[in-house]
Amino acid sequence: MGYLETFSQDHLMLVKLDSDVTKRAVVYISGSDATDFLQAQFTSDVEALPAGRAQFTAWCTPKGRVIAVMLLARIAENEYVLAMPADIHEAVARRLTMYVLRADVTVTTTDEPAFGAWDTLPDAIDKTPSGTTPEAYECWRVGSATVVALADKDRAPTRRIVFGKLDDVDAQADTGGWLEQEIAAGEPAVGLTLTEQFIPQSLNLDALGAVSFEKGCYPGQEIVARTYFLGRLKHRMAVGVSNVGEIPEPGTRLFAPGAGDSASGTVVSATRLPGDGNKTLVTAVVPIDEMTSSMHIASDGGEIVEFAAPPYKLPPNKRPARDANVSQAE
């Protein structure tokens, strides 16, 4: 299908992420107990994350359902930035605060802007403290703003996401290019529409390094680990292209050909490819055996989206049991 070759190369310098579908917001976590606190809440190994690096992570319910997918940047020993879709960040902050109790942890929300850059990068945000070319998921400060280098569709660190105010840098309005980049890179965005619907592996978060299967307990850990070690995963996130008349909203159901009224997939994100008619780029959680096939949008007779595997290696579904307790867990 070649969907990874279809998205635009507009040579945009910098866009402000403030549209309905790309608006991002941050939550700051700080304090001497911040690392232990986040380690006990999130799916990734926060303790192993050094200062100046970032990673994707998720926060789950006790049943292993993802509340939110976040980009977690460690900007200092006891200071973290959590970036996520803006519509859910206040709810995440409130819920995190409930678990702080007596720990030395401060949870702070802000209304600071967020920016995205790719292809041609502004020098003002692309200089690391050492002046070297950044690696994927390296982060650094530019004034009061935090910059993170993200991997593109080819897994090269050519994108930047910026949180905070930028001085003397012109930003353009985002016309959908940033979401296009996210989808092509196989990154899920989980806001209020999709919260608590999927386990992390169904969103490919294990392939993105957002899940540790070696760390200690966190909410939903038993469900996530059981799925991993017993090979019970039924769905994965795929990327597809459709000549759809109307862009499907997150949460739109997908139907396998001939499935009647039995939906089997869910749209995560979608955006129109500029200058290409109705061609639309889509990420969706679909059955594993449908990842490289076509499905109908919204109904069994709806428009077709043709899927392909995401642009990174997916872990195998079946794993040997870690120990008898895991293999016998129900």
VODRENFI-300066 format. One line per 2 residues: number of its first residue (from 1); for each residue x, z, y of C-alpha. Coordinates in nm, 2 decimals. Each point is the difference from the previous one (the first is absolute). Example, Ala and Ser with C-alpha at 12.3 -4.5 7.8 and 13.67 -1.06 7.14 Angstrom:
1> 1.23/0.78/-0.45 ~ 0.14/-0.07/0.34 $
This chain:
1> 0.00/0.00/0.00 ~ 0.29/0.07/0.24 $
3> -0.18/0.25/0.22 ~ 0.32/0.16/0.10 $
5> 0.10/-0.33/0.17 ~ -0.32/-0.04/0.19 $
7> 0.02/0.27/0.27 ~ 0.11/-0.09/0.35 $
9> 0.34/0.02/0.17 ~ -0.10/0.03/0.36 $
11> 0.33/0.16/0.11 ~ -0.19/0.28/0.17 $
13> 0.22/0.27/0.16 ~ -0.22/0.31/0.00 $
15> -0.37/0.06/-0.04 ~ -0.21/0.31/0.08 $
17> -0.19/0.13/-0.30 ~ -0.33/0.08/0.16 $
19> -0.25/-0.24/-0.15 ~ -0.28/0.13/-0.23 $
21> 0.19/-0.09/-0.31 ~ 0.36/0.07/0.09 $
23> -0.02/0.31/0.22 ~ 0.24/0.26/-0.12 $
25> 0.04/0.36/0.10 ~ 0.24/0.28/-0.08 $
27> 0.00/0.36/-0.10 ~ 0.32/0.21/0.06 $
29> 0.09/0.27/-0.25 ~ 0.27/0.25/0.10 $
31> 0.13/0.35/-0.08 ~ 0.24/0.17/-0.23 $
33> -0.25/-0.03/-0.29 ~ -0.10/-0.36/0.07 $
35> 0.20/-0.15/-0.29 ~ -0.14/0.24/-0.26 $
37> -0.35/-0.04/0.14 ~ 0.00/-0.38/-0.02 $
39> 0.17/0.01/-0.34 ~ -0.29/0.20/-0.14 $
41> -0.26/-0.23/0.15 ~ 0.12/-0.36/-0.03 $
43> 0.07/-0.24/-0.29 ~ 0.35/-0.10/0.11 $
45> 0.32/0.21/-0.03 ~ 0.03/0.14/0.35 $
47> 0.29/0.23/-0.09 ~ 0.21/-0.30/-0.10 $
49> -0.07/-0.19/0.33 ~ 0.30/0.04/0.23 $
51> -0.03/0.01/0.38 ~ 0.00/-0.35/0.14 $
53> -0.20/-0.15/-0.29 ~ -0.36/-0.07/-0.06 $
55> -0.22/-0.06/-0.31 ~ -0.36/-0.08/-0.08 $
57> -0.20/0.30/-0.13 ~ -0.36/0.10/-0.08 $
59> -0.21/0.31/0.02 ~ -0.25/0.03/-0.29 $
61> -0.30/0.21/-0.09 ~ 0.02/0.23/-0.30 $
63> -0.15/-0.29/-0.20 ~ 0.29/-0.22/0.09 $
65> -0.19/-0.22/0.25 ~ 0.20/-0.12/0.30 $
67> -0.12/0.16/0.33 ~ 0.24/-0.20/0.21 $
69> 0.31/-0.22/-0.04 ~ 0.27/0.09/0.25 $
71> 0.34/-0.10/0.11 ~ 0.21/0.32/0.01 $
73> 0.31/0.00/0.22 ~ 0.24/0.29/0.01 $
75> 0.14/0.00/0.35 ~ 0.19/0.33/-0.03 $
77> 0.06/0.27/-0.25 ~ -0.34/0.17/0.07 $
79> -0.18/-0.27/0.19 ~ -0.22/-0.27/-0.16 $
81> -0.22/-0.29/0.13 ~ -0.31/-0.10/-0.20 $
83> -0.14/-0.34/0.08 ~ -0.34/-0.12/-0.12 $
85> -0.31/-0.20/0.10 ~ -0.13/0.16/0.32 $
87> -0.35/0.06/-0.12 ~ 0.11/0.25/-0.25 $
89> 0.29/0.18/0.16 ~ -0.20/0.28/0.17 $
91> -0.18/0.08/-0.33 ~ 0.34/0.01/-0.18 $
93> 0.15/0.23/0.26 ~ -0.30/0.24/-0.01 $
95> 0.01/0.01/-0.38 ~ 0.37/0.05/-0.01 $
97> -0.03/0.29/0.24 ~ -0.23/0.18/-0.23 $
99> 0.28/0.03/-0.26 ~ 0.27/0.13/0.24 $
101> -0.11/0.36/-0.03 ~ 0.31/0.22/0.09 $
103> 0.26/-0.27/-0.04 ~ 0.22/-0.09/0.30 $
105> -0.16/-0.35/0.04 ~ -0.15/-0.16/0.31 $
107> -0.23/-0.30/-0.04 ~ -0.05/-0.20/0.32 $
109> -0.20/-0.31/0.07 ~ 0.08/-0.24/0.29 $
111> -0.15/-0.29/0.18 ~ 0.33/-0.18/0.03 $
113> 0.00/-0.38/-0.05 ~ 0.13/-0.18/-0.30 $
115> 0.18/-0.34/-0.01 ~ 0.10/-0.25/-0.26 $
117> 0.28/-0.26/0.02 ~ 0.13/-0.26/-0.24 $
119> 0.20/-0.32/-0.02 ~ 0.16/0.00/0.35 $
121> 0.06/0.37/0.08 ~ 0.05/0.15/0.34 $
123> 0.35/0.14/0.04 ~ -0.14/0.31/0.17 $
125> -0.16/0.12/-0.33 ~ 0.25/-0.15/-0.25 $
127> 0.31/0.20/0.07 ~ 0.07/0.29/-0.24 $
129> 0.22/0.28/0.12 ~ 0.30/-0.15/-0.18 $
131> -0.07/-0.35/0.13 ~ -0.03/-0.13/-0.36 $
133> -0.27/-0.21/-0.16 ~ -0.26/0.24/-0.14 $
135> -0.09/0.02/-0.36 ~ -0.36/0.00/-0.12 $
137> -0.18/0.32/0.09 ~ 0.27/0.12/0.23 $
139> -0.14/0.17/0.32 ~ 0.15/0.09/0.33 $
141> -0.11/0.11/0.35 ~ -0.02/-0.22/0.31 $
143> -0.06/0.25/0.28 ~ -0.30/0.20/-0.11 $
145> -0.12/-0.28/-0.24 ~ 0.06/-0.02/-0.37 $
147> 0.10/-0.34/-0.16 ~ -0.02/-0.07/-0.37 $
149> 0.14/-0.31/-0.17 ~ -0.25/-0.14/-0.25 $
151> 0.05/-0.25/-0.28 ~ -0.17/-0.34/0.03 $
153> -0.14/-0.22/-0.27 ~ 0.35/-0.07/-0.13 $
155> 0.09/0.37/0.00 ~ 0.24/-0.06/0.29 $
157> -0.01/0.26/0.29 ~ -0.12/-0.24/0.27 $
159> -0.30/0.18/0.14 ~ -0.01/0.30/0.23 $
161> -0.28/0.24/0.07 ~ 0.03/0.22/0.30 $
163> -0.19/0.32/0.09 ~ 0.01/0.14/0.35 $
165> 0.05/-0.13/0.36 ~ 0.25/-0.28/0.06 $
167> 0.15/-0.06/0.34 ~ 0.09/-0.34/0.14 $
169> -0.13/-0.19/-0.31 ~ -0.28/-0.25/0.03 $
171> -0.26/0.01/-0.28 ~ -0.26/-0.27/-0.07 $
173> -0.35/0.05/-0.13 ~ -0.01/-0.01/-0.38 $
175> -0.22/-0.29/-0.12 ~ 0.03/0.09/-0.37 $
177> 0.36/-0.08/-0.06 ~ 0.10/0.36/-0.09 $
179> -0.28/0.03/-0.26 ~ 0.11/-0.34/-0.14 $
181> 0.36/0.14/-0.04 ~ -0.13/0.32/-0.17 $
183> -0.22/-0.20/-0.25 ~ 0.28/-0.25/-0.08 $
185> 0.23/0.30/-0.07 ~ -0.25/0.16/-0.23 $
187> -0.05/0.31/0.20 ~ -0.34/0.18/-0.02 $
189> -0.18/0.14/0.30 ~ -0.25/0.28/-0.08 $
191> -0.23/0.11/0.28 ~ -0.33/0.18/-0.01 $
193> -0.18/-0.29/-0.17 ~ 0.22/0.02/-0.31 $
195> 0.10/0.37/-0.01 ~ -0.03/0.18/-0.33 $
197> -0.08/-0.32/-0.20 ~ 0.33/-0.08/-0.18 $
199> 0.28/0.17/-0.18 ~ 0.35/-0.07/0.14 $
201> 0.10/-0.25/-0.28 ~ -0.30/-0.22/0.06 $
203> 0.13/-0.05/0.35 ~ 0.35/-0.08/-0.14 $
205> 0.14/0.31/0.18 ~ 0.22/0.07/-0.30 $
207> 0.16/-0.34/0.04 ~ 0.06/0.07/0.37 $
209> 0.19/0.33/-0.07 ~ -0.29/0.21/0.12 $
211> -0.05/0.20/-0.32 ~ 0.25/0.23/-0.17 $
213> -0.07/0.08/-0.37 ~ 0.28/0.26/-0.01 $
215> -0.09/0.23/0.28 ~ -0.22/0.31/-0.02 $
217> -0.37/0.04/0.05 ~ -0.20/-0.15/0.28 $
219> -0.38/-0.06/0.02 ~ -0.11/-0.25/-0.27 $
221> 0.34/0.01/-0.17 ~ -0.14/0.06/-0.35 $
223> -0.22/-0.31/0.03 ~ 0.27/-0.22/0.15 $
225> 0.26/0.11/-0.27 ~ -0.25/-0.04/-0.28 $
227> -0.07/-0.36/0.10 ~ 0.37/-0.07/0.03 $
229> 0.11/0.15/-0.34 ~ -0.30/-0.11/-0.21 $
231> -0.04/-0.35/0.14 ~ -0.36/0.04/0.11 $
233> 0.03/-0.21/0.31 ~ -0.28/-0.26/0.02 $
235> 0.04/-0.14/0.35 ~ 0.28/-0.12/0.23 $
237> 0.01/-0.14/0.35 ~ 0.05/-0.38/0.02 $
239> 0.04/-0.24/0.30 ~ -0.21/-0.31/0.03 $
241> -0.12/-0.28/0.22 ~ -0.35/-0.12/0.06 $
243> -0.17/-0.27/0.21 ~ -0.27/0.25/0.09 $
245> -0.24/-0.06/0.29 ~ -0.01/0.36/0.11 $
247> 0.29/0.24/-0.04 ~ -0.09/0.27/-0.26 $
249> 0.00/0.36/0.12 ~ 0.20/0.27/-0.19 $
251> -0.22/0.13/-0.28 ~ -0.17/-0.34/-0.07 $
253> -0.05/-0.03/-0.37 ~ 0.14/-0.28/-0.22 $
255> -0.15/-0.16/-0.31 ~ 0.17/-0.17/-0.29 $
257> -0.15/-0.34/-0.08 ~ -0.30/0.04/-0.23 $
259> -0.01/0.38/0.05 ~ -0.35/-0.01/0.15 $
261> -0.07/0.30/0.23 ~ 0.28/0.21/-0.15 $
263> 0.27/0.04/0.26 ~ 0.36/0.06/-0.11 $
265> 0.22/-0.02/0.31 ~ 0.01/0.12/0.36 $
267> 0.15/-0.15/0.31 ~ 0.26/0.21/0.17 $
269> 0.10/-0.22/0.30 ~ -0.06/-0.35/0.11 $
271> 0.10/-0.22/0.30 ~ -0.03/-0.36/0.10 $
273> 0.31/-0.21/-0.01 ~ 0.04/-0.15/0.35 $
275> -0.01/-0.38/0.04 ~ -0.12/-0.05/-0.36 $
277> -0.38/-0.04/0.02 ~ -0.18/0.27/-0.20 $
279> 0.30/0.09/-0.22 ~ 0.00/0.38/-0.03 $
281> 0.27/0.23/-0.15 ~ -0.15/0.29/-0.21 $
283> 0.13/0.31/-0.18 ~ -0.24/0.14/-0.26 $
285> 0.00/0.25/-0.29 ~ -0.10/-0.20/-0.30 $
287> 0.01/0.04/-0.38 ~ 0.36/-0.05/-0.13 $
289> -0.11/-0.30/-0.21 ~ -0.14/-0.17/0.31 $
291> 0.31/0.03/0.22 ~ 0.09/-0.36/-0.03 $
293> -0.35/-0.15/-0.02 ~ -0.29/-0.06/0.24 $
295> -0.29/0.22/0.09 ~ -0.31/-0.04/0.21 $
297> -0.05/0.19/0.33 ~ -0.31/0.22/0.05 $
299> -0.20/-0.15/-0.29 ~ 0.03/-0.20/-0.33 $
301> -0.07/-0.31/0.20 ~ 0.21/0.08/0.30 $
303> 0.30/-0.18/0.14 ~ 0.32/0.00/-0.21 $
305> 0.32/0.19/0.06 ~ 0.30/-0.11/-0.21 $
307> 0.24/0.29/-0.09 ~ 0.36/0.03/-0.08 $
309> 0.22/0.30/-0.08 ~ 0.15/0.19/0.30 $
311> 0.35/-0.09/0.13 ~ 0.17/0.28/-0.19 $
313> 0.05/0.11/-0.36 ~ -0.28/0.21/-0.15 $
315> 0.09/0.28/-0.24 ~ -0.12/-0.06/-0.36 $
317> -0.34/0.16/-0.08 ~ 0.10/0.18/-0.32 $
319> 0.25/0.28/0.02 ~ 0.12/0.24/-0.28 $
321> -0.15/0.35/0.04 ~ 0.23/0.24/0.18 $
323> -0.08/0.29/-0.22 ~ -0.27/0.12/-0.23 $
325> -0.20/0.17/0.28 ~ -0.03/-0.32/0.19 $
327> -0.08/-0.21/-0.31 ~ -0.28/0.23/-0.10 $
329> -0.15/0.06/0.35 ~ -0.36/-0.10/0.05 $
